[in-house]
Amino acid sequence: MTPPTVHPPIRPLAAVGWTVLFFVTGTVLTIAFATGFVALSGTIPSPGSPTARDLNLQTVAALFGFGIATLVLGVRVLHLSAADLRWAPLAGAPRGLAIGLVLGILPALVALGLSVPLGHAAFTRDSGGTAEYLGTIGRTALVLAPAALVEEIIFRGVGQVVLARAFGRLPALVALSLLFALAHILNPNPTALGLLNIAAAGIYLGIVFYAPGGIWTAWGAHFGWNATLAALDAPVSGLPFRIPLIDYQPGGPAWLTGGTFGPEGGILASFALVLMTAAVWNWTRKETA
């Protein structure tokens, strides 16, 4: 990883202020872009159950909104370099993304795999063929991949870098992971354990963010987790995906397998996340960037 720019210390209050301003600016710009996109398209998003088109529109709006906030506040005002934000070097992006995918797929498989013998979950045959399954997975990935990237820019971006300079990495990770969990509170069927697991996932992704590959590795891990759950017909943070060929029945009890919220709502996901966090901790803490 390219060495970051050496910056003078930042006062805690200033770090909090810049982080709040980053979130507010990005959110306002996202709302503005989303409103503009809706006006241009002439369609109204579906209430309660957003379509893939609605989700993509929201994602593109957030990408523009928080992308501009990153460039203006992070790069122009705070003078954070691509290395500071862990985007550079770009040459390491493919490897980082590939490693990240593995780091996301493994805990998802552990959580789902354990749900079968321990929670009486089941995978059964559903309607549809292999070609239909692969096509649906491809379209689903086109929704999940950019959404995961946007969330990494928001929660493992300017705020993480600035807060870490003032408070240290771990306190910054914990603070932003709580915001990460709160951002999912309006998802379908949220539970206290589900939100706690999402916060734990935020800490895990934050630790991966400091691995070689930086934000590319964190993006891969985020996308790998979401895509694996979706590909096996499990809800992702409460959001169901209609996948042909395979049908996942979560079994129970819900506190173990996650129930209708998906594996993230159960203790088995907690175990998988703790296991993976411990596994990557020593690797990432060697990175000084």
C-alpha positions in Angstrom: 0.0 0.0 0.0 1.3 3.5 -0.9 2.4 5.4 2.2 -0.2 8.0 3.2 0.5 11.7 3.5 1.9 12.8 6.8 -0.7 15.1 8.4 -0.5 17.2 11.6 -2.7 15.9 14.5 -6.3 16.9 14.3 -8.3 17.9 17.4 -11.1 15.5 18.5 -13.8 18.2 18.2 -12.7 19.2 14.8 -12.6 15.5 13.6 -16.2 15.0 14.8 -17.2 18.3 13.2 -15.7 17.3 9.8 -17.2 13.9 10.0 -20.7 15.3 10.7 -20.3 17.8 7.9 -19.3 15.0 5.5 -22.4 12.9 6.4 -24.7 15.9 6.2 -23.2 17.1 2.9 -23.3 13.7 1.3 -26.9 13.1 2.5 -28.2 16.4 1.2 -26.5 15.9 -2.1 -27.8 12.3 -2.3 -31.4 13.5 -1.7 -30.9 16.3 -4.3 -29.6 13.8 -7.0 -32.3 11.2 -6.2 -35.0 13.9 -6.5 -33.5 15.0 -9.8 -33.3 11.5 -11.1 -36.9 10.8 -10.2 -38.0 14.0 -11.9 -36.1 13.2 -15.0 -37.4 9.6 -15.2 -41.0 10.6 -14.5 -41.5 7.5 -12.2 -42.2 7.4 -8.5 -40.3 4.8 -6.4 -42.3 1.9 -5.1 -43.2 2.5 -1.4 -42.3 -0.2 1.1 -40.9 -2.7 -1.4 -38.3 -1.0 -3.6 -37.6 -2.5 -7.0 -34.2 -3.2 -8.4 -34.5 0.0 -10.5 -35.4 2.0 -7.3 -32.4 0.6 -5.5 -30.0 1.4 -8.4 -31.4 4.9 -8.6 -30.7 5.4 -4.9 -27.3 3.9 -5.2 -26.3 6.1 -8.1 -27.6 9.2 -6.3 -25.5 8.3 -3.2 -22.5 7.6 -5.3 -22.7 11.1 -6.8 -23.6 12.7 -3.4 -20.9 11.1 -1.2 -18.4 11.0 -4.1 -18.7 14.8 -4.4 -18.5 15.2 -0.6 -15.4 13.1 -0.6 -13.7 15.1 -3.3 -14.7 18.5 -1.9 -14.3 18.0 1.9 -11.8 15.1 1.9 -9.5 15.9 -0.9 -9.8 19.6 -1.5 -10.4 20.9 2.1 -8.8 18.3 4.3 -6.1 17.5 1.7 -6.5 13.7 2.0 -4.7 11.8 -0.7 -5.8 8.7 -2.5 -3.4 6.7 -0.2 -5.0 8.3 2.9 -8.4 7.2 1.7 -6.9 3.8 0.8 -7.8 4.0 -2.8 -4.2 3.8 -4.0 -2.3 2.2 -5.5 -4.9 1.2 -8.2 -2.6 -1.6 -9.3 -3.5 -3.4 -6.1 -7.3 -3.1 -6.7 -7.9 -6.4 -8.5 -6.0 -8.4 -5.9 -7.6 -6.5 -3.0 -11.1 -7.0 -4.5 -10.4 -10.8 -5.0 -9.1 -11.2 -1.4 -12.1 -9.2 -0.1 -14.5 -11.4 -1.9 -13.1 -14.4 -0.1 -13.2 -12.6 3.2 -16.9 -11.9 2.6 -17.9 -15.3 1.1 -16.4 -17.4 3.9 -18.3 -16.0 6.9 -21.6 -16.0 4.9 -21.0 -19.7 4.1 -20.2 -20.5 7.7 -23.4 -18.8 9.0 -25.6 -20.4 6.4 -23.8 -23.8 6.6 -24.2 -24.0 10.4 -27.9 -23.1 10.2 -28.6 -26.5 8.6 -27.5 -28.8 11.3 -28.0 -26.5 14.3 -31.1 -24.5 13.2 -32.8 -27.1 11.0 -32.6 -24.8 8.0 -33.0 -26.3 4.6 -32.2 -25.7 1.0 -34.9 -27.1 -1.3 -35.4 -27.2 -5.1 -37.4 -24.3 -6.4 -38.8 -23.6 -9.9 -36.6 -22.4 -12.7 -33.4 -23.7 -14.3 -29.7 -23.1 -14.2 -29.7 -20.5 -16.9 -32.5 -18.5 -15.2 -30.6 -18.8 -11.9 -27.4 -17.5 -13.3 -29.2 -14.7 -15.1 -30.9 -13.6 -11.8 -27.7 -13.8 -9.9 -26.0 -11.6 -12.5 -28.7 -9.0 -12.3 -28.7 -9.2 -8.5 -24.9 -8.6 -8.4 -25.4 -5.5 -10.5 -27.6 -4.1 -7.7 -25.5 -5.3 -4.8 -22.0 -4.5 -6.0 -22.4 -0.7 -6.4 -24.5 -0.5 -3.2 -21.7 -2.1 -1.3 -19.2 0.3 -2.8 -21.3 3.3 -1.8 -21.6 2.1 1.8 -17.8 1.6 1.9 -17.3 5.2 0.7 -19.8 6.5 3.3 -18.7 4.5 6.4 -15.0 3.6 5.6 -14.2 6.9 3.9 -13.5 10.4 5.0 -15.1 10.0 8.4 -13.1 6.9 9.3 -9.8 8.5 8.2 -10.4 11.7 10.0 -11.8 10.1 13.2 -8.9 7.6 13.3 -6.4 10.5 13.2 -8.0 12.1 16.3 -9.1 9.0 18.3 -7.3 6.0 16.9 -8.5 3.3 14.5 -10.6 1.2 16.9 -12.7 3.9 18.5 -13.4 5.3 15.0 -14.4 1.9 13.7 -16.8 1.4 16.7 -18.4 4.8 16.3 -19.0 4.4 12.6 -20.1 0.8 12.9 -23.0 2.1 15.2 -24.0 4.5 12.5 -23.7 1.7 9.9 -26.2 -0.3 12.0 -28.6 2.6 12.4 -28.6 3.1 8.7 -30.3 -0.3 8.4 -32.9 0.3 11.1 -35.7 0.9 8.5 -34.9 -2.4 6.7 -37.7 -5.1 6.9 -38.0 -7.0 10.1 -35.0 -5.6 12.0 -34.1 -7.1 15.4 -31.8 -5.9 18.2 -29.5 -8.8 17.5 -29.6 -8.1 13.7 -28.6 -4.5 14.2 -25.9 -5.6 16.6 -24.5 -8.0 14.0 -24.6 -5.3 11.4 -22.5 -3.2 13.8 -20.1 -6.1 14.2 -20.0 -6.4 10.4 -19.1 -2.7 10.3 -16.2 -3.3 12.6 -15.1 -6.3 10.6 -15.3 -4.3 7.3 -13.4 -1.5 9.0 -10.6 -3.8 10.0 -10.5 -5.2 6.4 -10.3 -1.6 5.2 -6.9 -1.5 6.8 -5.8 -4.7 5.1 -3.6 -4.5 1.9 -5.8 -3.4 -0.9 -7.6 -0.8 1.3 -11.1 0.1 0.3 -11.0 -2.4 -2.6 -10.6 -5.2 -0.1 -13.4 -3.8 2.1 -15.6 -3.5 -0.9 -15.0 -7.0 -2.0 -15.7 -8.3 1.5 -19.0 -6.3 1.7 -20.1 -7.4 -1.7 -19.0 -11.0 -1.1 -21.1 -11.3 2.1 -24.2 -9.8 0.5 -23.9 -11.7 -2.8 -23.4 -15.1 -1.1 -26.5 -14.7 1.0 -28.6 -13.5 -2.0 -27.2 -16.3 -4.3 -28.4 -18.9 -1.7 -31.8 -17.2 -1.5 -31.3 -15.8 2.1 -32.4 -12.3 3.0 -29.7 -9.7 3.1 -30.2 -7.4 6.2 -34.0 -8.1 5.9 -34.2 -7.6 2.2 -35.5 -10.7 0.4 -34.3 -11.7 -3.1 -36.4 -13.9 -5.4 -33.9 -16.4 -6.6 -35.0 -19.3 -8.9 -33.8 -22.9 -8.6 -33.1 -22.8 -4.9 -35.3 -22.0 -1.9 -33.8 -21.3 1.6 -35.9 -22.1 4.7 -34.2 -20.5 7.7 -35.5 -22.9 10.3 -35.2 -21.7 13.9 -35.3 -20.3 16.4 -34.9 -16.9 14.9 -32.3 -15.8 17.4 -30.1 -18.6 16.1 -30.5 -18.5 12.4 -31.8 -15.0 11.9 -35.3 -15.9 10.7 -36.9 -13.5 8.2 -34.2 -10.9 8.7 -31.7 -13.3 7.2 -28.5 -14.8 8.8 -27.4 -11.4 10.1 -30.2 -11.6 12.6 -28.8 -14.8 14.3 -26.1 -15.9 16.7 -24.6 -18.0 14.0 -23.7 -14.9 12.0 -22.3 -13.4 15.2 -20.0 -16.4 15.6 -18.9 -16.2 11.9 -18.1 -12.5 12.2 -16.2 -12.8 15.4 -14.2 -15.8 13.9 -13.3 -13.8 10.8 -12.5 -10.6 12.7 -10.1 -12.5 14.9 -8.6 -14.2 11.8 -7.8 -10.9 10.0 -6.9 -8.7 13.0 -3.2 -9.6 13.1 -2.9 -9.2 9.4 -4.5 -5.8 9.2 -2.8 -4.3 12.2 0.6 -4.7 10.5 -0.5 -2.1 8.0 0.5 1.4 9.2 -1.4 3.3 6.5 
